[in-house]
Amino acid sequence: MFPATIAEAIGIHDITTGRKDERLGIGGPEDVWLHPIVLYVGEHVLNIEAAFSRTLPVAGLLGRRGFFEHFKITFDPTSDPPGLEIERAYKA
């Protein structure tokens, strides 16, 4: 999920032209609009459906569908600064 400002930056000038849906977060239910986008993660290219929100207070939230289903992520809190390793996961 991304804020509407990100949608504008990638050429989606009116998020409400997407498919309306609702997400439930710590602030309660929130309207979002879904748009197909291309997400680049390093050398990987993903065609995903991203949700855009008018009120998301962070730069983005990665979810199980659209991101984590494609990658195996290993967090390493012992390094300084803490790091992570991303490995592409291909489904059979």
PyMOL Python script that loads the backbone (N, CA, C, O; Angstrom):
from pymol import cmd

cmd.read_pdbstr("""\
ATOM      1  N   MET A   1       0.850  -1.163   0.000  1.00  0.00           N
ATOM      2  CA  MET A   1       0.000   0.000   0.000  1.00  0.00           C
ATOM      3  C   MET A   1       0.900   1.231   0.000  1.00  0.00           C
ATOM      4  O   MET A   1       1.923   1.274   0.683  1.00  0.00           O
ATOM      5  N   PHE A   2       0.498   2.221  -0.777  1.00  0.00           N
ATOM      6  CA  PHE A   2       1.283   3.438  -0.925  1.00  0.00           C
ATOM      7  C   PHE A   2       0.385   4.665  -0.778  1.00  0.00           C
ATOM      8  O   PHE A   2      -0.818   4.584  -1.025  1.00  0.00           O
ATOM      9  N   PRO A   3       0.959   5.794  -0.380  1.00  0.00           N
ATOM     10  CA  PRO A   3       0.161   7.019  -0.308  1.00  0.00           C
ATOM     11  C   PRO A   3      -0.148   7.557  -1.707  1.00  0.00           C
ATOM     12  O   PRO A   3       0.537   7.230  -2.676  1.00  0.00           O
ATOM     13  N   ALA A   4      -1.175   8.375  -1.794  1.00  0.00           N
ATOM     14  CA  ALA A   4      -1.597   8.948  -3.073  1.00  0.00           C
ATOM     15  C   ALA A   4      -0.475   9.739  -3.737  1.00  0.00           C
ATOM     16  O   ALA A   4      -0.443   9.837  -4.964  1.00  0.00           O
ATOM     17  N   THR A   5       0.442  10.305  -2.960  1.00  0.00           N
ATOM     18  CA  THR A   5       1.549  11.071  -3.545  1.00  0.00           C
ATOM     19  C   THR A   5       2.459  10.191  -4.401  1.00  0.00           C
ATOM     20  O   THR A   5       3.014  10.652  -5.399  1.00  0.00           O
ATOM     21  N   ILE A   6       2.610   8.941  -4.015  1.00  0.00           N
ATOM     22  CA  ILE A   6       3.399   7.995  -4.825  1.00  0.00           C
ATOM     23  C   ILE A   6       2.663   7.714  -6.125  1.00  0.00           C
ATOM     24  O   ILE A   6       3.280   7.662  -7.189  1.00  0.00           O
ATOM     25  N   ALA A   7       1.341   7.532  -6.049  1.00  0.00           N
ATOM     26  CA  ALA A   7       0.549   7.308  -7.266  1.00  0.00           C
ATOM     27  C   ALA A   7       0.749   8.461  -8.244  1.00  0.00           C
ATOM     28  O   ALA A   7       0.974   8.243  -9.435  1.00  0.00           O
ATOM     29  N   GLU A   8       0.667   9.674  -7.738  1.00  0.00           N
ATOM     30  CA  GLU A   8       0.862  10.856  -8.584  1.00  0.00           C
ATOM     31  C   GLU A   8       2.250  10.840  -9.222  1.00  0.00           C
ATOM     32  O   GLU A   8       2.398  11.171 -10.399  1.00  0.00           O
ATOM     33  N   ALA A   9       3.263  10.458  -8.452  1.00  0.00           N
ATOM     34  CA  ALA A   9       4.639  10.441  -8.955  1.00  0.00           C
ATOM     35  C   ALA A   9       4.843   9.428 -10.074  1.00  0.00           C
ATOM     36  O   ALA A   9       5.723   9.612 -10.914  1.00  0.00           O
ATOM     37  N   ILE A  10       4.046   8.364 -10.100  1.00  0.00           N
ATOM     38  CA  ILE A  10       4.209   7.348 -11.152  1.00  0.00           C
ATOM     39  C   ILE A  10       3.161   7.487 -12.255  1.00  0.00           C
ATOM     40  O   ILE A  10       3.026   6.607 -13.105  1.00  0.00           O
ATOM     41  N   GLY A  11       2.417   8.600 -12.236  1.00  0.00           N
ATOM     42  CA  GLY A  11       1.509   8.883 -13.342  1.00  0.00           C
ATOM     43  C   GLY A  11       0.048   8.576 -13.111  1.00  0.00           C
ATOM     44  O   GLY A  11      -0.756   8.715 -14.033  1.00  0.00           O
ATOM     45  N   ILE A  12      -0.326   8.160 -11.906  1.00  0.00           N
ATOM     46  CA  ILE A  12      -1.738   7.933 -11.590  1.00  0.00           C
ATOM     47  C   ILE A  12      -2.232   9.218 -10.931  1.00  0.00           C
ATOM     48  O   ILE A  12      -2.016   9.436  -9.738  1.00  0.00           O
ATOM     49  N   HIS A  13      -2.889  10.056 -11.707  1.00  0.00           N
ATOM     50  CA  HIS A  13      -3.239  11.401 -11.235  1.00  0.00           C
ATOM     51  C   HIS A  13      -4.505  11.437 -10.385  1.00  0.00           C
ATOM     52  O   HIS A  13      -4.741  12.412  -9.673  1.00  0.00           O
ATOM     53  N   ASP A  14      -5.313  10.398 -10.450  1.00  0.00           N
ATOM     54  CA  ASP A  14      -6.532  10.322  -9.642  1.00  0.00           C
ATOM     55  C   ASP A  14      -6.685   8.883  -9.161  1.00  0.00           C
ATOM     56  O   ASP A  14      -7.124   8.016  -9.917  1.00  0.00           O
ATOM     57  N   ILE A  15      -6.321   8.627  -7.895  1.00  0.00           N
ATOM     58  CA  ILE A  15      -6.353   7.238  -7.407  1.00  0.00           C
ATOM     59  C   ILE A  15      -7.753   6.647  -7.456  1.00  0.00           C
ATOM     60  O   ILE A  15      -7.900   5.426  -7.516  1.00  0.00           O
ATOM     61  N   THR A  16      -8.793   7.491  -7.431  1.00  0.00           N
ATOM     62  CA  THR A  16     -10.165   6.980  -7.413  1.00  0.00           C
ATOM     63  C   THR A  16     -10.594   6.371  -8.742  1.00  0.00           C
ATOM     64  O   THR A  16     -11.704   5.850  -8.853  1.00  0.00           O
ATOM     65  N   THR A  17      -9.720   6.429  -9.762  1.00  0.00           N
ATOM     66  CA  THR A  17     -10.031   5.751 -11.021  1.00  0.00           C
ATOM     67  C   THR A  17      -9.768   4.250 -10.919  1.00  0.00           C
ATOM     68  O   THR A  17     -10.142   3.492 -11.814  1.00  0.00           O
ATOM     69  N   GLY A  18      -9.132   3.823  -9.838  1.00  0.00           N
ATOM     70  CA  GLY A  18      -8.875   2.401  -9.627  1.00  0.00           C
ATOM     71  C   GLY A  18     -10.071   1.700  -9.015  1.00  0.00           C
ATOM     72  O   GLY A  18     -11.124   2.301  -8.802  1.00  0.00           O
ATOM     73  N   ARG A  19      -9.889   0.412  -8.733  1.00  0.00           N
ATOM     74  CA  ARG A  19     -10.943  -0.390  -8.109  1.00  0.00           C
ATOM     75  C   ARG A  19     -10.953  -0.104  -6.611  1.00  0.00           C
ATOM     76  O   ARG A  19      -9.945  -0.292  -5.930  1.00  0.00           O
ATOM     77  N   LYS A  20     -12.099   0.351  -6.103  1.00  0.00           N
ATOM     78  CA  LYS A  20     -12.209   0.704  -4.681  1.00  0.00           C
ATOM     79  C   LYS A  20     -12.255  -0.552  -3.817  1.00  0.00           C
ATOM     80  O   LYS A  20     -12.910  -1.536  -4.160  1.00  0.00           O
ATOM     81  N   ASP A  21     -11.554  -0.497  -2.701  1.00  0.00           N
ATOM     82  CA  ASP A  21     -11.525  -1.598  -1.737  1.00  0.00           C
ATOM     83  C   ASP A  21     -11.380  -0.977  -0.350  1.00  0.00           C
ATOM     84  O   ASP A  21     -11.284   0.243  -0.211  1.00  0.00           O
ATOM     85  N   GLU A  22     -11.367  -1.817   0.657  1.00  0.00           N
ATOM     86  CA  GLU A  22     -11.208  -1.329   2.023  1.00  0.00           C
ATOM     87  C   GLU A  22     -10.147  -2.158   2.725  1.00  0.00           C
ATOM     88  O   GLU A  22     -10.089  -3.375   2.554  1.00  0.00           O
ATOM     89  N   ARG A  23      -9.314  -1.503   3.509  1.00  0.00           N
ATOM     90  CA  ARG A  23      -8.299  -2.173   4.323  1.00  0.00           C
ATOM     91  C   ARG A  23      -8.541  -1.805   5.771  1.00  0.00           C
ATOM     92  O   ARG A  23      -9.005  -0.707   6.080  1.00  0.00           O
ATOM     93  N   LEU A  24      -8.223  -2.729   6.649  1.00  0.00           N
ATOM     94  CA  LEU A  24      -8.397  -2.493   8.078  1.00  0.00           C
ATOM     95  C   LEU A  24      -7.032  -2.373   8.725  1.00  0.00           C
ATOM     96  O   LEU A  24      -6.223  -3.298   8.659  1.00  0.00           O
ATOM     97  N   GLY A  25      -6.778  -1.240   9.346  1.00  0.00           N
ATOM     98  CA  GLY A  25      -5.507  -1.004  10.019  1.00  0.00           C
ATOM     99  C   GLY A  25      -5.735  -0.619  11.456  1.00  0.00           C
ATOM    100  O   GLY A  25      -6.850  -0.731  11.965  1.00  0.00           O
ATOM    101  N   ILE A  26      -4.692  -0.167  12.114  1.00  0.00           N
ATOM    102  CA  ILE A  26      -4.826   0.184  13.529  1.00  0.00           C
ATOM    103  C   ILE A  26      -5.744   1.389  13.734  1.00  0.00           C
ATOM    104  O   ILE A  26      -6.280   1.577  14.826  1.00  0.00           O
ATOM    105  N   GLY A  27      -5.928   2.202  12.699  1.00  0.00           N
ATOM    106  CA  GLY A  27      -6.826   3.352  12.789  1.00  0.00           C
ATOM    107  C   GLY A  27      -8.252   3.026  12.391  1.00  0.00           C
ATOM    108  O   GLY A  27      -9.105   3.913  12.375  1.00  0.00           O
ATOM    109  N   GLY A  28      -8.528   1.766  12.068  1.00  0.00           N
ATOM    110  CA  GLY A  28      -9.860   1.362  11.627  1.00  0.00           C
ATOM    111  C   GLY A  28      -9.903   1.164  10.122  1.00  0.00           C
ATOM    112  O   GLY A  28      -8.864   1.158   9.462  1.00  0.00           O
ATOM    113  N   PRO A  29     -11.109   1.002   9.578  1.00  0.00           N
ATOM    114  CA  PRO A  29     -11.238   0.763   8.134  1.00  0.00           C
ATOM    115  C   PRO A  29     -10.848   2.002   7.325  1.00  0.00           C
ATOM    116  O   PRO A  29     -11.075   3.136   7.745  1.00  0.00           O
ATOM    117  N   GLU A  30     -10.258   1.755   6.163  1.00  0.00           N
ATOM    118  CA  GLU A  30      -9.806   2.839   5.301  1.00  0.00           C
ATOM    119  C   GLU A  30     -10.063   2.479   3.842  1.00  0.00           C
ATOM    120  O   GLU A  30      -9.797   1.353   3.421  1.00  0.00           O
ATOM    121  N   ASP A  31     -10.576   3.427   3.076  1.00  0.00           N
ATOM    122  CA  ASP A  31     -10.772   3.217   1.646  1.00  0.00           C
ATOM    123  C   ASP A  31      -9.434   3.290   0.929  1.00  0.00           C
ATOM    124  O   ASP A  31      -8.613   4.165   1.205  1.00  0.00           O
ATOM    125  N   VAL A  32      -9.225   2.360   0.005  1.00  0.00           N
ATOM    126  CA  VAL A  32      -8.052   2.349  -0.856  1.00  0.00           C
ATOM    127  C   VAL A  32      -8.522   2.097  -2.275  1.00  0.00           C
ATOM    128  O   VAL A  32      -9.636   1.623  -2.498  1.00  0.00           O
ATOM    129  N   TRP A  33      -7.659   2.420  -3.238  1.00  0.00           N
ATOM    130  CA  TRP A  33      -7.966   2.172  -4.632  1.00  0.00           C
ATOM    131  C   TRP A  33      -6.834   1.365  -5.228  1.00  0.00           C
ATOM    132  O   TRP A  33      -5.664   1.705  -5.053  1.00  0.00           O
ATOM    133  N   LEU A  34      -7.175   0.293  -5.935  1.00  0.00           N
ATOM    134  CA  LEU A  34      -6.202  -0.651  -6.471  1.00  0.00           C
ATOM    135  C   LEU A  34      -5.895  -0.338  -7.932  1.00  0.00           C
ATOM    136  O   LEU A  34      -6.792  -0.083  -8.735  1.00  0.00           O
ATOM    137  N   HIS A  35      -4.609  -0.366  -8.251  1.00  0.00           N
ATOM    138  CA  HIS A  35      -4.140  -0.117  -9.615  1.00  0.00           C
ATOM    139  C   HIS A  35      -3.042  -1.115  -9.954  1.00  0.00           C
ATOM    140  O   HIS A  35      -2.216  -1.436  -9.100  1.00  0.00           O
ATOM    141  N   PRO A  36      -3.022  -1.613 -11.196  1.00  0.00           N
ATOM    142  CA  PRO A  36      -1.902  -2.452 -11.611  1.00  0.00           C
ATOM    143  C   PRO A  36      -0.672  -1.570 -11.827  1.00  0.00           C
ATOM    144  O   PRO A  36      -0.743  -0.535 -12.489  1.00  0.00           O
ATOM    145  N   ILE A  37       0.454  -1.999 -11.259  1.00  0.00           N
ATOM    146  CA  ILE A  37       1.712  -1.256 -11.427  1.00  0.00           C
ATOM    147  C   ILE A  37       2.853  -2.243 -11.643  1.00  0.00           C
ATOM    148  O   ILE A  37       2.698  -3.450 -11.455  1.00  0.00           O
ATOM    149  N   VAL A  38       3.985  -1.710 -12.035  1.00  0.00           N
ATOM    150  CA  VAL A  38       5.213  -2.495 -12.123  1.00  0.00           C
ATOM    151  C   VAL A  38       6.090  -2.057 -10.962  1.00  0.00           C
ATOM    152  O   VAL A  38       6.399  -0.874 -10.815  1.00  0.00           O
ATOM    153  N   LEU A  39       6.494  -3.030 -10.129  1.00  0.00           N
ATOM    154  CA  LEU A  39       7.339  -2.763  -8.966  1.00  0.00           C
ATOM    155  C   LEU A  39       8.726  -3.329  -9.244  1.00  0.00           C
ATOM    156  O   LEU A  39       8.866  -4.504  -9.583  1.00  0.00           O
ATOM    157  N   TYR A  40       9.741  -2.495  -9.101  1.00  0.00           N
ATOM    158  CA  TYR A  40      11.125  -2.914  -9.309  1.00  0.00           C
ATOM    159  C   TYR A  40      11.789  -3.118  -7.952  1.00  0.00           C
ATOM    160  O   TYR A  40      11.825  -2.211  -7.120  1.00  0.00           O
ATOM    161  N   VAL A  41      12.314  -4.331  -7.741  1.00  0.00           N
ATOM    162  CA  VAL A  41      13.017  -4.668  -6.506  1.00  0.00           C
ATOM    163  C   VAL A  41      14.383  -5.197  -6.927  1.00  0.00           C
ATOM    164  O   VAL A  41      14.522  -6.363  -7.299  1.00  0.00           O
ATOM    165  N   GLY A  42      15.385  -4.328  -6.865  1.00  0.00           N
ATOM    166  CA  GLY A  42      16.700  -4.715  -7.389  1.00  0.00           C
ATOM    167  C   GLY A  42      16.576  -5.028  -8.865  1.00  0.00           C
ATOM    168  O   GLY A  42      16.067  -4.211  -9.631  1.00  0.00           O
ATOM    169  N   GLU A  43      17.034  -6.199  -9.274  1.00  0.00           N
ATOM    170  CA  GLU A  43      16.936  -6.601 -10.676  1.00  0.00           C
ATOM    171  C   GLU A  43      15.618  -7.303 -10.994  1.00  0.00           C
ATOM    172  O   GLU A  43      15.396  -7.711 -12.134  1.00  0.00           O
ATOM    173  N   HIS A  44      14.752  -7.447 -10.009  1.00  0.00           N
ATOM    174  CA  HIS A  44      13.477  -8.139 -10.195  1.00  0.00           C
ATOM    175  C   HIS A  44      12.373  -7.162 -10.587  1.00  0.00           C
ATOM    176  O   HIS A  44      12.302  -6.043 -10.079  1.00  0.00           O
ATOM    177  N   VAL A  45      11.518  -7.609 -11.499  1.00  0.00           N
ATOM    178  CA  VAL A  45      10.398  -6.803 -11.970  1.00  0.00           C
ATOM    179  C   VAL A  45       9.116  -7.561 -11.658  1.00  0.00           C
ATOM    180  O   VAL A  45       8.940  -8.701 -12.088  1.00  0.00           O
ATOM    181  N   LEU A  46       8.221  -6.924 -10.907  1.00  0.00           N
ATOM    182  CA  LEU A  46       6.966  -7.564 -10.508  1.00  0.00           C
ATOM    183  C   LEU A  46       5.784  -6.765 -11.040  1.00  0.00           C
ATOM    184  O   LEU A  46       5.734  -5.545 -10.887  1.00  0.00           O
ATOM    185  N   ASN A  47       4.840  -7.447 -11.659  1.00  0.00           N
ATOM    186  CA  ASN A  47       3.577  -6.831 -12.029  1.00  0.00           C
ATOM    187  C   ASN A  47       2.612  -7.122 -10.891  1.00  0.00           C
ATOM    188  O   ASN A  47       2.219  -8.269 -10.679  1.00  0.00           O
ATOM    189  N   ILE A  48       2.233  -6.083 -10.162  1.00  0.00           N
ATOM    190  CA  ILE A  48       1.384  -6.269  -8.989  1.00  0.00           C
ATOM    191  C   ILE A  48       0.180  -5.340  -9.051  1.00  0.00           C
ATOM    192  O   ILE A  48       0.122  -4.425  -9.873  1.00  0.00           O
ATOM    193  N   GLU A  49      -0.763  -5.590  -8.179  1.00  0.00           N
ATOM    194  CA  GLU A  49      -1.874  -4.680  -7.965  1.00  0.00           C
ATOM    195  C   GLU A  49      -1.592  -3.972  -6.646  1.00  0.00           C
ATOM    196  O   GLU A  49      -1.577  -4.603  -5.589  1.00  0.00           O
ATOM    197  N   ALA A  50      -1.369  -2.671  -6.707  1.00  0.00           N
ATOM    198  CA  ALA A  50      -1.015  -1.896  -5.516  1.00  0.00           C
ATOM    199  C   ALA A  50      -2.226  -1.111  -5.031  1.00  0.00           C
ATOM    200  O   ALA A  50      -3.042  -0.640  -5.822  1.00  0.00           O
ATOM    201  N   ALA A  51      -2.320  -0.984  -3.714  1.00  0.00           N
ATOM    202  CA  ALA A  51      -3.371  -0.170  -3.102  1.00  0.00           C
ATOM    203  C   ALA A  51      -2.799   1.211  -2.823  1.00  0.00           C
ATOM    204  O   ALA A  51      -1.667   1.347  -2.361  1.00  0.00           O
ATOM    205  N   PHE A  52      -3.596   2.232  -3.108  1.00  0.00           N
ATOM    206  CA  PHE A  52      -3.199   3.610  -2.834  1.00  0.00           C
ATOM    207  C   PHE A  52      -4.219   4.247  -1.903  1.00  0.00           C
ATOM    208  O   PHE A  52      -5.425   4.046  -2.044  1.00  0.00           O
ATOM    209  N   SER A  53      -3.709   5.021  -0.944  1.00  0.00           N
ATOM    210  CA  SER A  53      -4.541   5.610   0.096  1.00  0.00           C
ATOM    211  C   SER A  53      -4.295   7.112   0.184  1.00  0.00           C
ATOM    212  O   SER A  53      -3.184   7.588  -0.047  1.00  0.00           O
ATOM    213  N   ARG A  54      -5.334   7.839   0.517  1.00  0.00           N
ATOM    214  CA  ARG A  54      -5.191   9.283   0.719  1.00  0.00           C
ATOM    215  C   ARG A  54      -4.631   9.613   2.098  1.00  0.00           C
ATOM    216  O   ARG A  54      -4.161  10.730   2.319  1.00  0.00           O
ATOM    217  N   THR A  55      -4.674   8.658   3.034  1.00  0.00           N
ATOM    218  CA  THR A  55      -4.312   8.974   4.417  1.00  0.00           C
ATOM    219  C   THR A  55      -3.179   8.131   4.981  1.00  0.00           C
ATOM    220  O   THR A  55      -2.920   8.202   6.183  1.00  0.00           O
ATOM    221  N   LEU A  56      -2.501   7.343   4.176  1.00  0.00           N
ATOM    222  CA  LEU A  56      -1.411   6.502   4.680  1.00  0.00           C
ATOM    223  C   LEU A  56      -0.288   7.390   5.203  1.00  0.00           C
ATOM    224  O   LEU A  56       0.256   8.193   4.446  1.00  0.00           O
ATOM    225  N   PRO A  57       0.076   7.265   6.491  1.00  0.00           N
ATOM    226  CA  PRO A  57       1.056   8.178   7.083  1.00  0.00           C
ATOM    227  C   PRO A  57       2.522   7.766   6.890  1.00  0.00           C
ATOM    228  O   PRO A  57       3.412   8.419   7.434  1.00  0.00           O
ATOM    229  N   VAL A  58       2.788   6.713   6.138  1.00  0.00           N
ATOM    230  CA  VAL A  58       4.159   6.249   5.903  1.00  0.00           C
ATOM    231  C   VAL A  58       4.400   6.155   4.399  1.00  0.00           C
ATOM    232  O   VAL A  58       3.462   6.270   3.610  1.00  0.00           O
ATOM    233  N   ALA A  59       5.652   5.946   4.003  1.00  0.00           N
ATOM    234  CA  ALA A  59       6.015   5.905   2.581  1.00  0.00           C
ATOM    235  C   ALA A  59       5.449   4.686   1.861  1.00  0.00           C
ATOM    236  O   ALA A  59       5.289   4.714   0.641  1.00  0.00           O
ATOM    237  N   GLY A  60       5.149   3.637   2.580  1.00  0.00           N
ATOM    238  CA  GLY A  60       4.586   2.445   1.965  1.00  0.00           C
ATOM    239  C   GLY A  60       4.565   1.282   2.934  1.00  0.00           C
ATOM    240  O   GLY A  60       5.345   1.233   3.886  1.00  0.00           O
ATOM    241  N   LEU A  61       3.672   0.352   2.684  1.00  0.00           N
ATOM    242  CA  LEU A  61       3.582  -0.888   3.462  1.00  0.00           C
ATOM    243  C   LEU A  61       3.643  -2.048   2.494  1.00  0.00           C
ATOM    244  O   LEU A  61       2.900  -2.083   1.513  1.00  0.00           O
ATOM    245  N   LEU A  62       4.521  -2.996   2.762  1.00  0.00           N
ATOM    246  CA  LEU A  62       4.639  -4.177   1.917  1.00  0.00           C
ATOM    247  C   LEU A  62       3.795  -5.287   2.509  1.00  0.00           C
ATOM    248  O   LEU A  62       3.789  -5.489   3.723  1.00  0.00           O
ATOM    249  N   GLY A  63       3.081  -6.009   1.652  1.00  0.00           N
ATOM    250  CA  GLY A  63       2.174  -7.043   2.133  1.00  0.00           C
ATOM    251  C   GLY A  63       2.524  -8.422   1.629  1.00  0.00           C
ATOM    252  O   GLY A  63       3.405  -8.603   0.789  1.00  0.00           O
ATOM    253  N   ARG A  64       1.805  -9.392   2.168  1.00  0.00           N
ATOM    254  CA  ARG A  64       2.012 -10.784   1.752  1.00  0.00           C
ATOM    255  C   ARG A  64       1.710 -10.952   0.273  1.00  0.00           C
ATOM    256  O   ARG A  64       2.488 -11.566  -0.458  1.00  0.00           O
ATOM    257  N   ARG A  65       0.575 -10.406  -0.173  1.00  0.00           N
ATOM    258  CA  ARG A  65       0.256 -10.451  -1.603  1.00  0.00           C
ATOM    259  C   ARG A  65       0.924  -9.257  -2.268  1.00  0.00           C
ATOM    260  O   ARG A  65       0.827  -8.127  -1.792  1.00  0.00           O
ATOM    261  N   GLY A  66       1.593  -9.524  -3.362  1.00  0.00           N
ATOM    262  CA  GLY A  66       2.221  -8.453  -4.110  1.00  0.00           C
ATOM    263  C   GLY A  66       3.697  -8.264  -3.823  1.00  0.00           C
ATOM    264  O   GLY A  66       4.435  -7.793  -4.689  1.00  0.00           O
ATOM    265  N   PHE A  67       4.148  -8.622  -2.617  1.00  0.00           N
ATOM    266  CA  PHE A  67       5.576  -8.490  -2.323  1.00  0.00           C
ATOM    267  C   PHE A  67       6.131  -9.750  -1.674  1.00  0.00           C
ATOM    268  O   PHE A  67       6.911 -10.467  -2.300  1.00  0.00           O
ATOM    269  N   PHE A  68       5.747 -10.034  -0.440  1.00  0.00           N
ATOM    270  CA  PHE A  68       6.363 -11.139   0.300  1.00  0.00           C
ATOM    271  C   PHE A  68       6.095 -12.506  -0.314  1.00  0.00           C
ATOM    272  O   PHE A  68       6.828 -13.454  -0.032  1.00  0.00           O
ATOM    273  N   GLU A  69       5.068 -12.635  -1.144  1.00  0.00           N
ATOM    274  CA  GLU A  69       4.850 -13.916  -1.819  1.00  0.00           C
ATOM    275  C   GLU A  69       5.932 -14.193  -2.865  1.00  0.00           C
ATOM    276  O   GLU A  69       6.076 -15.328  -3.319  1.00  0.00           O
ATOM    277  N   HIS A  70       6.683 -13.176  -3.246  1.00  0.00           N
ATOM    278  CA  HIS A  70       7.707 -13.305  -4.276  1.00  0.00           C
ATOM    279  C   HIS A  70       9.128 -13.415  -3.734  1.00  0.00           C
ATOM    280  O   HIS A  70      10.055 -13.699  -4.493  1.00  0.00           O
ATOM    281  N   PHE A  71       9.314 -13.193  -2.427  1.00  0.00           N
ATOM    282  CA  PHE A  71      10.661 -13.141  -1.875  1.00  0.00           C
ATOM    283  C   PHE A  71      10.765 -13.872  -0.545  1.00  0.00           C
ATOM    284  O   PHE A  71       9.809 -13.944   0.227  1.00  0.00           O
ATOM    285  N   LYS A  72      11.953 -14.410  -0.302  1.00  0.00           N
ATOM    286  CA  LYS A  72      12.319 -14.928   1.014  1.00  0.00           C
ATOM    287  C   LYS A  72      13.198 -13.845   1.639  1.00  0.00           C
ATOM    288  O   LYS A  72      14.245 -13.496   1.094  1.00  0.00           O
ATOM    289  N   ILE A  73      12.770 -13.322   2.773  1.00  0.00           N
ATOM    290  CA  ILE A  73      13.467 -12.218   3.426  1.00  0.00           C
ATOM    291  C   ILE A  73      14.107 -12.728   4.713  1.00  0.00           C
ATOM    292  O   ILE A  73      13.440 -13.361   5.531  1.00  0.00           O
ATOM    293  N   THR A  74      15.384 -12.457   4.892  1.00  0.00           N
ATOM    294  CA  THR A  74      16.088 -12.814   6.115  1.00  0.00           C
ATOM    295  C   THR A  74      16.598 -11.531   6.765  1.00  0.00           C
ATOM    296  O   THR A  74      17.385 -10.797   6.167  1.00  0.00           O
ATOM    297  N   PHE A  75      16.147 -11.265   7.990  1.00  0.00           N
ATOM    298  CA  PHE A  75      16.589 -10.086   8.728  1.00  0.00           C
ATOM    299  C   PHE A  75      17.783 -10.454   9.599  1.00  0.00           C
ATOM    300  O   PHE A  75      17.781 -11.503  10.243  1.00  0.00           O
ATOM    301  N   ASP A  76      18.791  -9.611   9.624  1.00  0.00           N
ATOM    302  CA  ASP A  76      19.982  -9.841  10.430  1.00  0.00           C
ATOM    303  C   ASP A  76      20.153  -8.686  11.416  1.00  0.00           C
ATOM    304  O   ASP A  76      20.748  -7.664  11.073  1.00  0.00           O
ATOM    305  N   PRO A  77      19.635  -8.840  12.642  1.00  0.00           N
ATOM    306  CA  PRO A  77      19.738  -7.761  13.624  1.00  0.00           C
ATOM    307  C   PRO A  77      21.124  -7.665  14.255  1.00  0.00           C
ATOM    308  O   PRO A  77      21.391  -6.729  15.009  1.00  0.00           O
ATOM    309  N   THR A  78      22.024  -8.631  13.955  1.00  0.00           N
ATOM    310  CA  THR A  78      23.336  -8.632  14.595  1.00  0.00           C
ATOM    311  C   THR A  78      24.331  -7.721  13.891  1.00  0.00           C
ATOM    312  O   THR A  78      25.344  -7.346  14.481  1.00  0.00           O
ATOM    313  N   SER A  79      24.060  -7.358  12.639  1.00  0.00           N
ATOM    314  CA  SER A  79      24.988  -6.484  11.928  1.00  0.00           C
ATOM    315  C   SER A  79      24.735  -5.031  12.330  1.00  0.00           C
ATOM    316  O   SER A  79      23.686  -4.696  12.879  1.00  0.00           O
ATOM    317  N   ASP A  80      25.716  -4.180  12.046  1.00  0.00           N
ATOM    318  CA  ASP A  80      25.575  -2.772  12.395  1.00  0.00           C
ATOM    319  C   ASP A  80      25.838  -1.926  11.154  1.00  0.00           C
ATOM    320  O   ASP A  80      27.000  -1.809  10.765  1.00  0.00           O
ATOM    321  N   PRO A  81      24.860  -1.342  10.522  1.00  0.00           N
ATOM    322  CA  PRO A  81      23.461  -1.327  10.930  1.00  0.00           C
ATOM    323  C   PRO A  81      22.787  -2.658  10.618  1.00  0.00           C
ATOM    324  O   PRO A  81      23.290  -3.434   9.805  1.00  0.00           O
ATOM    325  N   PRO A  82      21.635  -2.928  11.268  1.00  0.00           N
ATOM    326  CA  PRO A  82      20.909  -4.170  10.974  1.00  0.00           C
ATOM    327  C   PRO A  82      20.610  -4.260   9.480  1.00  0.00           C
ATOM    328  O   PRO A  82      20.320  -3.249   8.841  1.00  0.00           O
ATOM    329  N   GLY A  83      20.678  -5.447   8.936  1.00  0.00           N
ATOM    330  CA  GLY A  83      20.484  -5.613   7.499  1.00  0.00           C
ATOM    331  C   GLY A  83      19.459  -6.669   7.172  1.00  0.00           C
ATOM    332  O   GLY A  83      18.840  -7.261   8.056  1.00  0.00           O
ATOM    333  N   LEU A  84      19.294  -6.892   5.887  1.00  0.00           N
ATOM    334  CA  LEU A  84      18.405  -7.952   5.435  1.00  0.00           C
ATOM    335  C   LEU A  84      18.903  -8.496   4.127  1.00  0.00           C
ATOM    336  O   LEU A  84      19.650  -7.840   3.400  1.00  0.00           O
ATOM    337  N   GLU A  85      18.480  -9.704   3.838  1.00  0.00           N
ATOM    338  CA  GLU A  85      18.836 -10.376   2.609  1.00  0.00           C
ATOM    339  C   GLU A  85      17.543 -10.735   1.888  1.00  0.00           C
ATOM    340  O   GLU A  85      16.616 -11.280   2.487  1.00  0.00           O
ATOM    341  N   ILE A  86      17.492 -10.424   0.599  1.00  0.00           N
ATOM    342  CA  ILE A  86      16.303 -10.704  -0.200  1.00  0.00           C
ATOM    343  C   ILE A  86      16.657 -11.744  -1.243  1.00  0.00           C
ATOM    344  O   ILE A  86      17.614 -11.582  -2.000  1.00  0.00           O
ATOM    345  N   GLU A  87      15.867 -12.826  -1.277  1.00  0.00           N
ATOM    346  CA  GLU A  87      16.077 -13.883  -2.263  1.00  0.00           C
ATOM    347  C   GLU A  87      14.760 -14.115  -2.985  1.00  0.00           C
ATOM    348  O   GLU A  87      13.720 -14.272  -2.345  1.00  0.00           O
ATOM    349  N   ARG A  88      14.796 -14.137  -4.308  1.00  0.00           N
ATOM    350  CA  ARG A  88      13.575 -14.340  -5.093  1.00  0.00           C
ATOM    351  C   ARG A  88      13.066 -15.750  -4.848  1.00  0.00           C
ATOM    352  O   ARG A  88      13.836 -16.709  -4.905  1.00  0.00           O
ATOM    353  N   ALA A  89      11.778 -15.882  -4.579  1.00  0.00           N
ATOM    354  CA  ALA A  89      11.127 -17.176  -4.371  1.00  0.00           C
ATOM    355  C   ALA A  89      10.235 -17.463  -5.571  1.00  0.00           C
ATOM    356  O   ALA A  89       9.283 -16.728  -5.831  1.00  0.00           O
ATOM    357  N   TYR A  90      10.537 -18.516  -6.291  1.00  0.00           N
ATOM    358  CA  TYR A  90       9.737 -18.885  -7.455  1.00  0.00           C
ATOM    359  C   TYR A  90       8.805 -20.015  -7.065  1.00  0.00           C
ATOM    360  O   TYR A  90       9.234 -21.022  -6.501  1.00  0.00           O
ATOM    361  N   LYS A  91       7.544 -19.845  -7.364  1.00  0.00           N
ATOM    362  CA  LYS A  91       6.545 -20.885  -7.047  1.00  0.00           C
ATOM    363  C   LYS A  91       6.569 -21.972  -8.109  1.00  0.00           C
ATOM    364  O   LYS A  91       6.783 -21.715  -9.293  1.00  0.00           O
ATOM    365  N   ALA A  92       6.342 -23.190  -7.649  1.00  0.00           N
ATOM    366  CA  ALA A  92       6.329 -24.322  -8.575  1.00  0.00           C
ATOM    367  C   ALA A  92       5.039 -24.370  -9.354  1.00  0.00           C
ATOM    368  O   ALA A  92       4.851 -25.260 -10.184  1.00  0.00           O
TER     369      ALA A  92
END
""", "prot")
cmd.dss("prot")
cmd.show_as("cartoon", "prot")
cmd.util.cbc("prot")
cmd.orient("prot")
